[in-house]
Amino acid sequence: MSPLFSAIFLLGLCLANGINFTTVYQWDKFDFVWPSGADPSIEQIKDEYKPGNVFLRYMAVFRERLFLSLLGGSTIPATLVWLPISGSSTAPPKLTPFPSLYLHKRDNCDSIQEATGMETDRDGRLWMLDNGSWDCPSKFWIFNLLKNDTTERVHHFPDAVVSHSYAKRALRNIVLDKTTDDYLAYITDYFSEHVVVYSRKTNKSWTVKTPGRQWYSLALSANKRQLYLSRFEFKELYSMSVSELKNEGGISANSVKLIGKWNEEPNRMLIDSANVLYAAFWYQNYLSKWNTSEPFREQRFHEVGVLRAVLPFTFALDANRNLWVTERNATEDWTKPKHKLLKAAVGARSYQFGTSKDLPSRG
């Protein structure tokens, strides 16, 4: 096959598997919603804020709000924010600290220090991992979005589950498994060779050891039977049975199975209610998917020009069968990034809604 024909063939595959996105908002730079009134501490935070340092990490959607976690630092006022995804205004909205700017006080261990992975559940809660800081241990926050964003629970991980040393932990991704009488959260800590499990019913967390493997991204199947995992700086995709995670301890050597190999290294994965897995990759200008009911085959479905960004994309599914995607292009000057919020109808909801039997099979 000639190089030209190969390029045409690959382009045809991309178009055939494409998803039609529309641009909802576009930002040259992000601004925040600041509290009103005279407050010297707020004025200092505003003066220190540098829009070029905003890096979007994780996303979740509930009803008319989109939640984002941001890479922290002294120049970012809050690492957990939200923005509206509907309304009459076409102007790009500002980022609103969640639940308020006052819950983001630096080095205050009762505040949010470093928001990372997050997820919303069908009962109106926002679950958020807080990796802590050099002075504050990690925590797990649960907010009730239906009760004025009140804090429902803050779980403090025991040192045996998540290290209290900041240099020895890196909480990143989370998925939720609703059982008959509980909610379980499966969490990756890529500095450790295990999966962290949390039970809302008992307010207890434990580890399931996976010797020799440290996990970064993960996704849960719509039937809640398989957990898919990828490692930091590795291209392989693995799976394990969810039943292995219910009890504290290690798993057998043959419980973690190699599924396939991506073309690049994933940093974010998500499964929809039709059991299609979506993946974003470090430094790459495209998104891929795989229908998990078929043999592993990576298919690109969204590709743009040159994106000069470490984390070009993050994404989430809503209850109305829409896939939301943020896109970052650092352009020639990395301190002046361009951001877009994209939306596409994909015919499936989040994995939390279970397998959609009324939806056509999609490759």
C-alpha positions as CSV (number, residue, x, y, z in Angstrom):
1,M,0.0,0.0,0.0
2,S,1.5,3.4,-1.0
3,P,2.0,6.1,1.6
4,L,-0.6,8.3,-0.1
5,F,-3.2,5.6,-0.2
6,S,-2.5,4.7,3.4
7,A,-3.0,8.3,4.4
8,I,-6.3,8.5,2.5
9,F,-7.4,5.1,4.0
10,L,-6.7,6.3,7.6
11,L,-8.4,9.6,7.0
12,G,-11.5,7.7,5.8
13,L,-11.5,5.6,8.9
14,C,-11.3,8.7,11.1
15,L,-14.2,10.3,9.2
16,A,-16.3,7.1,9.4
17,N,-15.9,6.9,13.2
18,G,-16.2,10.6,13.8
19,I,-18.5,12.3,16.2
20,N,-19.9,15.7,15.2
21,F,-19.0,18.2,17.9
22,T,-20.3,21.7,18.2
23,T,-18.4,24.5,20.0
24,V,-20.4,25.7,23.1
25,Y,-17.9,28.2,24.5
26,Q,-14.4,29.4,23.6
27,W,-12.0,31.2,25.9
28,D,-8.8,33.2,25.2
29,K,-8.3,33.1,28.9
30,F,-10.3,32.1,32.0
31,D,-11.5,34.5,34.6
32,F,-13.1,33.6,38.0
33,V,-16.2,34.7,39.7
34,W,-14.9,36.7,42.7
35,P,-16.7,37.3,46.0
36,S,-18.1,40.8,46.3
37,G,-17.0,43.2,49.0
38,A,-13.7,44.5,50.3
39,D,-11.5,41.7,51.4
40,P,-7.7,42.1,51.4
41,S,-7.0,38.4,51.2
42,I,-9.2,38.1,48.1
43,E,-7.5,41.0,46.5
44,Q,-4.2,39.4,47.0
45,I,-5.5,36.1,45.4
46,K,-6.7,38.1,42.4
47,D,-3.4,39.9,42.0
48,E,-1.5,36.5,42.1
49,Y,-3.9,34.8,39.6
50,K,-2.3,34.0,36.2
51,P,-4.8,32.8,33.6
52,G,-2.1,31.2,31.5
53,N,-1.5,28.7,34.3
54,V,-5.0,27.2,34.2
55,F,-4.8,23.5,33.3
56,L,-8.0,21.6,33.2
57,R,-7.7,18.0,34.6
58,Y,-11.0,16.2,35.2
59,M,-14.6,16.9,34.5
60,A,-18.1,15.8,35.7
61,V,-21.6,16.9,34.7
62,F,-24.8,17.1,36.6
63,R,-27.9,18.7,35.1
64,E,-27.0,22.2,34.0
65,R,-23.6,22.4,35.6
66,L,-20.2,21.3,34.5
67,F,-17.5,20.7,37.2
68,L,-13.8,20.9,36.5
69,S,-10.7,20.3,38.6
70,L,-7.7,22.5,37.9
71,L,-4.0,21.9,38.4
72,G,-3.2,23.8,41.6
73,G,-0.5,26.2,42.6
74,S,0.0,29.6,44.2
75,T,-1.3,31.4,41.0
76,I,-4.7,29.5,40.9
77,P,-7.3,30.6,43.4
78,A,-9.3,27.3,43.4
79,T,-8.7,23.8,42.1
80,L,-12.4,22.8,41.9
81,V,-14.8,25.0,39.9
82,W,-18.1,24.9,38.0
83,L,-19.6,26.7,35.0
84,P,-23.2,26.7,33.5
85,I,-23.7,24.7,30.3
86,S,-27.0,26.3,29.3
87,G,-28.4,29.8,29.3
88,S,-29.2,32.8,27.0
89,S,-25.8,34.3,27.0
90,T,-23.3,33.3,24.3
91,A,-20.4,34.9,26.2
92,P,-18.0,32.3,27.7
93,P,-18.8,32.0,31.4
94,K,-16.4,32.6,34.3
95,L,-15.2,29.8,36.5
96,T,-17.0,29.7,39.9
97,P,-15.1,28.2,42.8
98,F,-17.0,25.2,44.2
99,P,-18.6,25.3,46.7
100,S,-17.0,28.7,47.5
101,L,-13.6,30.3,47.3
102,Y,-13.4,30.2,51.1
103,L,-13.2,26.4,51.0
104,H,-9.9,26.6,49.0
105,K,-7.6,28.2,51.6
106,R,-4.0,27.1,51.0
107,D,-2.4,24.9,53.7
108,N,-5.7,24.8,55.7
109,C,-6.3,21.1,56.0
110,D,-10.0,21.6,56.5
111,S,-10.1,23.1,52.9
112,I,-9.7,21.6,49.5
113,Q,-6.0,21.6,48.6
114,E,-5.7,19.7,45.3
115,A,-8.8,18.5,43.5
116,T,-8.1,15.7,41.1
117,G,-10.5,13.0,39.9
118,M,-14.3,13.5,40.3
119,E,-17.6,12.0,39.5
120,T,-21.3,12.8,39.9
121,D,-23.8,10.1,40.8
122,R,-27.4,9.7,39.8
123,D,-28.6,10.8,43.2
124,G,-27.2,14.3,42.9
125,R,-23.8,14.0,44.6
126,L,-20.4,15.2,43.5
127,W,-17.6,12.9,44.7
128,M,-14.1,14.5,44.6
129,L,-10.6,13.3,45.4
130,D,-8.4,15.8,47.2
131,N,-4.7,14.9,46.9
132,G,-3.9,17.3,49.8
133,S,-0.6,19.2,50.0
134,W,2.8,18.9,51.6
135,D,1.2,19.8,54.9
136,C,-2.3,18.3,54.6
137,P,-3.1,14.6,54.0
138,S,-5.5,13.5,51.2
139,K,-9.2,13.4,51.6
140,F,-12.4,12.3,49.8
141,W,-15.2,14.8,49.6
142,I,-18.9,14.1,48.9
143,F,-21.1,17.1,48.2
144,N,-24.9,17.1,47.9
145,L,-25.8,19.1,44.8
146,L,-29.5,18.9,45.6
147,K,-29.1,20.5,49.0
148,N,-27.4,23.7,48.2
149,D,-24.0,22.0,47.6
150,T,-23.6,21.1,51.2
151,T,-20.7,18.9,52.3
152,E,-22.2,15.5,53.0
153,R,-19.0,13.8,54.0
154,V,-15.3,14.2,54.2
155,H,-13.4,10.9,54.4
156,H,-9.8,11.0,55.7
157,F,-7.8,8.1,54.2
158,P,-5.8,6.1,56.7
159,D,-2.1,6.2,56.2
160,A,-2.2,2.4,55.4
161,V,-4.6,3.1,52.5
162,V,-3.2,6.4,51.1
163,S,0.1,7.6,52.3
164,H,0.1,10.7,54.5
165,S,3.4,11.7,52.8
166,Y,2.7,13.9,49.8
167,A,5.7,12.5,48.0
168,K,4.3,9.0,48.2
169,R,0.8,9.5,46.9
170,A,-0.9,10.6,43.7
171,L,-4.7,10.2,43.7
172,R,-6.0,10.6,40.2
173,N,-9.1,8.8,38.8
174,I,-12.4,7.6,40.3
175,V,-15.4,5.6,39.1
176,L,-18.6,4.8,41.1
177,D,-20.3,1.5,41.5
178,K,-23.9,1.6,42.8
179,T,-24.8,-1.7,44.4
180,T,-28.1,-2.7,45.9
181,D,-27.4,-1.0,49.2
182,D,-24.2,1.0,48.8
183,Y,-22.0,3.2,46.6
184,L,-18.5,2.0,46.1
185,A,-15.7,4.2,44.7
186,Y,-12.7,2.7,42.9
187,I,-9.7,5.0,42.9
188,T,-6.2,5.1,41.4
189,D,-3.1,6.2,43.3
190,Y,-0.4,5.8,40.8
191,F,2.4,6.0,43.3
192,S,1.2,2.7,44.8
193,E,0.7,-0.8,43.6
194,H,-3.0,-1.2,44.4
195,V,-6.6,0.0,43.8
196,V,-8.2,2.0,46.5
197,V,-11.8,1.2,47.4
198,Y,-14.2,3.3,49.4
199,S,-17.7,2.4,50.8
200,R,-20.1,5.2,51.4
201,K,-22.3,2.9,53.6
202,T,-19.5,2.1,56.0
203,N,-17.4,5.2,55.4
204,K,-14.4,2.8,55.2
205,S,-11.6,2.6,52.6
206,W,-9.2,-0.2,51.8
207,T,-6.7,-1.3,49.2
208,V,-6.7,-4.2,46.8
209,K,-3.1,-4.9,46.0
210,T,-1.8,-5.4,42.4
211,P,1.9,-6.2,42.9
212,G,4.2,-4.8,40.2
213,R,1.5,-2.5,38.7
214,Q,0.7,1.1,39.4
215,W,-2.5,2.4,37.9
216,Y,-3.4,5.8,36.5
217,S,-6.6,5.9,34.5
218,L,-9.6,3.6,34.9
219,A,-13.1,3.1,33.6
220,L,-16.0,0.9,34.8
221,S,-18.2,-1.2,32.4
222,A,-21.9,-0.4,32.2
223,N,-22.8,-3.7,33.7
224,K,-20.5,-3.0,36.6
225,R,-18.6,-6.3,36.1
226,Q,-15.3,-5.2,34.6
227,L,-12.9,-2.5,35.7
228,Y,-10.5,-1.3,32.9
229,L,-7.1,0.2,33.9
230,S,-4.1,1.8,32.3
231,R,-0.7,2.6,33.8
232,F,1.2,5.9,33.7
233,E,3.5,6.1,30.7
234,F,2.3,2.7,29.4
235,K,0.1,1.9,26.4
236,E,-1.4,-1.3,27.6
237,L,-5.1,-1.6,28.6
238,Y,-6.0,-4.2,31.3
239,S,-9.2,-5.3,33.0
240,M,-10.1,-7.1,36.2
241,S,-13.4,-8.4,37.6
242,V,-15.1,-6.0,40.0
243,S,-15.8,-8.9,42.3
244,E,-12.1,-8.9,43.1
245,L,-12.4,-5.4,44.6
246,K,-15.2,-6.0,47.1
247,N,-12.9,-7.4,49.9
248,E,-9.7,-6.0,51.3
249,G,-6.5,-7.8,50.2
250,G,-4.6,-8.8,47.1
251,I,-5.8,-10.4,43.9
252,S,-4.6,-13.5,42.1
253,A,-1.9,-13.1,39.4
254,N,-4.3,-14.1,36.6
255,S,-7.1,-11.7,37.7
256,V,-5.6,-8.7,35.8
257,K,-5.9,-9.4,32.1
258,L,-4.2,-7.7,29.2
259,I,-6.9,-6.5,26.7
260,G,-4.9,-4.6,24.1
261,K,-2.5,-1.8,23.4
262,W,-3.3,1.8,22.6
263,N,-1.2,3.7,20.1
264,E,-0.3,6.2,22.8
265,E,-0.4,6.5,26.6
266,P,-3.9,7.3,28.0
267,N,-4.5,9.7,30.9
268,R,-8.3,9.6,30.9
269,M,-10.9,6.9,30.1
270,L,-14.7,6.7,30.3
271,I,-17.3,4.1,29.4
272,D,-20.8,5.0,28.2
273,S,-24.1,3.1,28.8
274,A,-23.6,1.3,25.4
275,N,-20.2,0.0,26.7
276,V,-18.1,2.1,24.4
277,L,-14.8,3.2,26.0
278,Y,-13.5,6.7,25.3
279,A,-9.8,7.6,25.8
280,A,-7.7,10.7,25.9
281,F,-3.9,10.6,25.7
282,W,-0.9,12.6,26.9
283,Y,0.2,15.3,24.4
284,Q,-2.0,13.9,21.6
285,N,-4.3,15.9,19.4
286,Y,-7.0,13.2,19.1
287,L,-9.5,11.1,21.1
288,S,-10.2,7.4,20.5
289,K,-12.9,4.8,21.4
290,W,-13.4,1.1,21.5
291,N,-16.6,-0.9,21.6
292,T,-15.9,-3.3,24.5
293,S,-18.3,-5.9,23.2
294,E,-15.9,-6.5,20.3
295,P,-12.2,-7.5,20.1
296,F,-9.9,-4.6,21.0
297,R,-9.6,-2.1,18.1
298,E,-8.8,1.6,18.7
299,Q,-10.7,4.0,16.6
300,R,-10.1,7.7,16.4
301,F,-13.3,9.8,16.6
302,H,-12.1,13.4,17.1
303,E,-8.9,14.9,15.8
304,V,-7.7,18.5,15.5
305,G,-4.6,20.2,14.2
306,V,-1.6,20.7,16.4
307,L,-2.4,20.9,20.1
308,R,0.7,22.0,22.1
309,A,-0.6,20.8,25.5
310,V,0.3,18.1,28.0
311,L,-3.4,17.5,28.8
312,P,-5.2,18.5,25.6
313,F,-8.6,17.0,26.5
314,T,-10.9,16.1,29.3
315,F,-14.4,14.8,29.0
316,A,-17.6,13.6,30.7
317,L,-21.1,12.2,29.7
318,D,-24.4,13.7,30.9
319,A,-27.8,12.1,31.4
320,N,-29.0,13.4,28.1
321,R,-26.7,11.3,25.9
322,N,-24.2,14.1,25.3
323,L,-20.4,13.9,25.4
324,W,-18.8,17.1,26.8
325,V,-15.1,17.7,25.9
326,T,-12.7,20.5,26.8
327,E,-9.9,21.2,24.3
328,R,-6.7,23.1,25.1
329,N,-4.4,24.5,22.5
330,A,-1.3,26.2,23.9
331,T,-0.5,27.8,20.5
332,E,3.0,29.1,20.0
333,D,3.1,30.7,23.4
334,W,2.2,28.2,26.2
335,T,1.3,31.1,28.5
336,K,-1.6,32.1,26.2
337,P,-3.7,29.0,25.8
338,K,-6.9,28.8,23.9
339,H,-9.7,26.7,25.4
340,K,-12.9,25.3,23.9
341,L,-15.9,23.5,25.4
342,L,-17.4,21.1,22.9
343,K,-20.6,19.0,22.9
344,A,-21.8,16.1,20.8
345,A,-24.8,13.8,20.9
346,V,-23.5,10.2,21.1
347,G,-26.7,8.3,21.8
348,A,-25.6,6.9,25.2
349,R,-25.3,8.1,28.8
350,S,-22.8,7.5,31.5
351,Y,-21.9,4.0,32.5
352,Q,-23.9,4.6,35.7
353,F,-27.1,4.2,33.9
354,G,-26.3,0.6,33.0
355,T,-26.4,-1.1,29.6
356,S,-28.7,0.7,27.2
357,K,-30.6,-2.1,25.4
358,D,-32.5,0.3,23.3
359,L,-29.5,1.7,21.6
360,P,-27.9,0.4,18.4
361,S,-24.5,-1.2,18.5
362,R,-21.8,1.3,17.6
363,G,-18.3,0.5,16.4
